[in-house]
Amino acid sequence: MKKGMQILFVCIFPLLTSCMNMYAPVERVNSLTSYETTFYPEVAVQSTVNLGDTMMMQGKGWYVDCIVPDFEYTESNRSFLLTVKKGVKICGEKEGDNYFTTSYDPFGGRGVNPPLWSVTNVGNNMAQWCAGAIVAYCHKRSITDHKIVKEFRQAKDTFQQSIEYMGRSGDVLKFIYVEFNENMARAAFNRNFQVDLKEGKTVNYKGAEIEIIEADNVQVTYVIKKYFGGAR
């Protein structure tokens, strides 16, 4: 009779409750995606963005959850190297997803594909981070060690419009209007424009209406009144 394979658990960093754990990963949540016309941010809600950020966006697509770690993490032995980079966003496929794909190799060139971390709330203000899709390596840490932000994904063969904040010079605010199709900017349809605050605090462009609350050369606070074409 063949003996069953034994699983070895090796605790490496006790303070982080860190263990190498050969296990079947948790079930992926909300892996299917659908899309509709999306407006960001909501109308009549005060928002603040930094220089170079998108102030408003209108298009067909969906939002995904992205995790931004507030920690650096490295764990290694002879057979593997696991990495989490502080401040480097890792994103899922949809809102509510618990698997997040990195833009870097978190396995130290060990050929594990895709480069995923699953992150799940396991209670007592702790989150379990598990690397890999079939055989995973896990450790637990405080849920306050990361934050979740939203990121837009454009549906294929669809049209998207946005306005980005480009800063302030005296009383003049500068913006850029951008059109995208299939995530590619249409250069011929990008336009720089500006608004003189001495003439009013409302931005009107292509039917969009934005009320400026305050602005400097670092960030702008504003409220969306209408979207492109007067939508909403």
C-alpha positions as CSV (number, residue, x, y, z in Angstrom):
1,M,0.0,0.0,0.0
2,K,1.3,3.4,-0.9
3,K,1.8,5.8,1.9
4,G,-0.1,9.1,1.7
5,M,2.0,12.2,1.0
6,Q,2.7,14.2,4.1
7,I,2.5,18.0,4.0
8,L,5.2,20.0,5.7
9,F,4.4,23.3,7.4
10,V,7.4,25.5,8.0
11,C,6.9,28.7,10.1
12,I,9.5,31.2,9.1
13,F,8.5,34.6,10.6
14,P,6.4,34.0,13.8
15,L,5.6,37.7,14.2
16,L,3.8,37.6,10.9
17,T,2.2,34.2,11.4
18,S,4.1,33.2,8.3
19,C,4.1,29.6,7.1
20,M,4.9,27.7,3.9
21,N,1.6,25.9,3.3
22,M,1.0,23.5,0.5
23,Y,-2.8,23.7,0.0
24,A,-5.7,24.1,-2.4
25,P,-6.3,27.9,-2.8
26,V,-9.6,29.5,-1.8
27,E,-12.3,29.6,-4.4
28,R,-12.2,32.7,-6.6
29,V,-15.0,35.2,-6.1
30,N,-16.9,36.9,-8.9
31,S,-14.6,35.8,-11.7
32,L,-17.1,36.6,-14.5
33,T,-17.3,40.1,-15.8
34,S,-20.0,42.1,-17.5
35,Y,-20.1,45.8,-18.5
36,E,-22.4,48.7,-19.1
37,T,-22.0,52.5,-19.6
38,T,-20.0,53.7,-16.6
39,F,-19.7,57.2,-15.2
40,Y,-16.9,58.2,-12.8
41,P,-17.1,59.8,-10.3
42,E,-20.8,60.1,-9.3
43,V,-22.8,63.2,-10.1
44,A,-23.2,65.7,-7.2
45,V,-20.4,64.1,-5.1
46,Q,-17.4,66.1,-4.2
47,S,-14.2,64.6,-5.5
48,T,-10.4,65.4,-5.3
49,V,-7.7,64.3,-7.7
50,N,-4.0,65.1,-8.1
51,L,-2.2,66.7,-11.0
52,G,-2.3,64.3,-14.0
53,D,-5.2,62.3,-12.7
54,T,-8.5,61.6,-14.4
55,M,-11.2,64.0,-13.1
56,M,-14.1,62.3,-15.0
57,M,-14.6,59.4,-17.3
58,Q,-17.5,58.1,-19.4
59,G,-17.4,54.8,-21.3
60,K,-18.4,51.2,-21.5
61,G,-16.6,48.8,-19.2
62,W,-16.4,47.7,-15.6
63,Y,-14.5,48.4,-12.4
64,V,-12.0,46.1,-10.8
65,D,-10.7,45.9,-7.2
66,C,-7.0,46.6,-6.8
67,I,-5.0,46.1,-3.7
68,V,-2.2,48.6,-2.7
69,P,0.1,46.9,-0.1
70,D,1.4,49.2,2.6
71,F,4.3,46.8,3.3
72,E,7.3,45.1,1.7
73,Y,7.4,41.3,2.0
74,T,10.1,38.8,1.0
75,E,10.2,35.1,2.0
76,S,12.6,32.6,0.6
77,N,14.3,29.2,0.9
78,R,16.1,27.0,-1.6
79,S,13.0,26.3,-3.7
80,F,11.1,29.6,-3.8
81,L,11.2,33.4,-3.3
82,L,7.9,35.3,-2.6
83,T,7.7,39.1,-3.0
84,V,5.1,41.8,-2.3
85,K,6.2,45.3,-3.3
86,K,5.0,48.2,-1.1
87,G,2.8,50.7,-3.0
88,V,2.7,48.6,-6.2
89,K,-1.0,48.1,-7.2
90,I,-2.2,44.5,-7.9
91,C,-5.6,44.1,-9.5
92,G,-8.3,41.5,-9.8
93,E,-10.7,40.9,-12.7
94,K,-13.8,42.5,-11.1
95,E,-15.1,44.2,-8.0
96,G,-15.2,41.7,-5.2
97,D,-12.5,39.5,-6.7
98,N,-10.1,38.0,-4.2
99,Y,-7.3,37.0,-6.7
100,F,-4.9,39.8,-7.8
101,T,-2.4,39.7,-10.7
102,T,1.0,41.4,-10.2
103,S,2.9,43.4,-12.8
104,Y,6.1,41.8,-11.5
105,D,7.1,38.2,-10.9
106,P,6.4,37.5,-7.2
107,F,8.0,34.0,-7.4
108,G,11.6,34.9,-8.2
109,G,11.7,33.5,-11.7
110,R,10.4,30.1,-10.6
111,G,8.1,29.9,-13.6
112,V,4.9,30.0,-11.7
113,N,2.1,31.3,-13.9
114,P,0.0,33.3,-13.6
115,P,1.6,35.6,-11.0
116,L,-1.3,35.8,-8.5
117,W,-1.8,36.6,-4.9
118,S,-5.1,35.6,-3.3
119,V,-6.1,37.9,-0.4
120,T,-8.9,36.9,1.9
121,N,-10.3,38.3,5.1
122,V,-10.0,35.5,7.7
123,G,-11.4,37.3,10.7
124,N,-9.9,38.9,13.8
125,N,-8.7,41.8,11.6
126,M,-6.4,39.5,9.7
127,A,-6.0,38.9,6.0
128,Q,-4.4,35.7,4.5
129,W,-2.1,36.3,1.5
130,C,-1.5,33.2,-0.6
131,A,0.7,33.1,-3.7
132,G,0.1,30.8,-6.7
133,A,-3.0,29.3,-8.3
134,I,-2.5,25.5,-7.6
135,V,0.0,25.1,-4.9
136,A,0.1,28.2,-2.7
137,Y,2.3,29.7,0.0
138,C,0.5,31.7,2.6
139,H,1.0,34.1,5.4
140,K,-1.3,36.2,7.6
141,R,-1.1,39.9,8.4
142,S,-3.3,42.8,9.5
143,I,-6.1,43.9,7.2
144,T,-4.8,47.4,7.7
145,D,-1.6,46.5,5.8
146,H,-3.4,47.1,2.5
147,K,-6.1,49.3,1.0
148,I,-8.5,48.5,-1.9
149,V,-9.0,51.0,-4.7
150,K,-11.1,50.9,-7.9
151,E,-9.7,50.8,-11.4
152,F,-11.6,51.0,-14.7
153,R,-11.4,48.4,-17.4
154,Q,-12.7,49.4,-20.9
155,A,-14.7,46.8,-22.8
156,K,-13.3,45.9,-26.2
157,D,-14.5,47.9,-29.3
158,T,-16.0,50.6,-27.2
159,F,-15.6,54.3,-26.9
160,Q,-14.4,56.2,-23.8
161,Q,-14.1,59.9,-23.0
162,S,-12.2,61.5,-20.1
163,I,-10.9,64.8,-18.7
164,E,-7.6,65.0,-16.8
165,Y,-6.3,67.8,-14.6
166,M,-3.2,69.5,-15.8
167,G,-2.6,72.1,-13.1
168,R,-3.0,75.8,-12.3
169,S,-1.2,78.9,-13.5
170,G,-2.4,82.0,-11.7
171,D,-6.2,82.0,-12.1
172,V,-6.1,79.7,-15.1
173,L,-6.8,75.9,-14.7
174,K,-5.5,73.6,-17.4
175,F,-7.1,70.3,-18.6
176,I,-6.8,67.7,-21.3
177,Y,-9.8,66.0,-23.0
178,V,-8.9,62.5,-24.2
179,E,-10.9,60.0,-26.3
180,F,-10.0,56.3,-26.2
181,N,-11.1,53.3,-28.3
182,E,-10.0,49.8,-27.3
183,N,-7.7,51.4,-24.7
184,M,-5.8,53.3,-27.3
185,A,-5.9,57.1,-27.2
186,R,-7.1,58.7,-30.4
187,A,-4.4,61.4,-30.8
188,A,-6.4,63.5,-33.2
189,F,-9.2,63.8,-30.7
190,N,-7.1,64.9,-27.7
191,R,-7.5,68.5,-26.8
192,N,-5.9,70.8,-24.2
193,F,-8.2,73.5,-22.9
194,Q,-8.3,75.9,-19.9
195,V,-10.6,77.8,-17.7
196,D,-10.1,81.3,-16.2
197,L,-11.4,81.3,-12.7
198,K,-11.9,85.1,-12.9
199,E,-14.7,84.3,-15.3
200,G,-16.4,81.7,-13.2
201,K,-15.8,78.4,-11.5
202,T,-17.6,76.1,-13.9
203,V,-16.0,74.0,-16.6
204,N,-18.1,73.3,-19.6
205,Y,-16.7,71.0,-22.3
206,K,-18.5,68.8,-24.9
207,G,-21.7,69.0,-22.8
208,A,-19.9,68.1,-19.5
209,E,-20.3,70.5,-16.6
210,I,-17.9,70.6,-13.6
211,E,-18.0,72.9,-10.6
212,I,-14.6,73.8,-9.3
213,I,-14.5,74.0,-5.4
214,E,-10.8,74.7,-5.0
215,A,-7.6,74.1,-7.0
216,D,-3.9,74.5,-6.9
217,N,-1.0,73.1,-9.0
218,V,-1.1,69.9,-7.0
219,Q,-4.8,68.9,-6.8
220,V,-8.3,70.0,-7.6
221,T,-11.5,69.5,-5.7
222,Y,-14.7,69.5,-7.8
223,V,-18.3,68.3,-8.3
224,I,-19.6,66.8,-11.5
225,K,-22.9,68.4,-12.6
226,K,-23.3,66.7,-16.0
227,Y,-21.4,64.2,-18.2
228,F,-20.5,64.4,-21.8
229,G,-23.4,65.2,-24.0
230,G,-25.3,66.3,-21.0
231,A,-25.7,62.8,-19.7
232,R,-27.1,62.3,-16.2
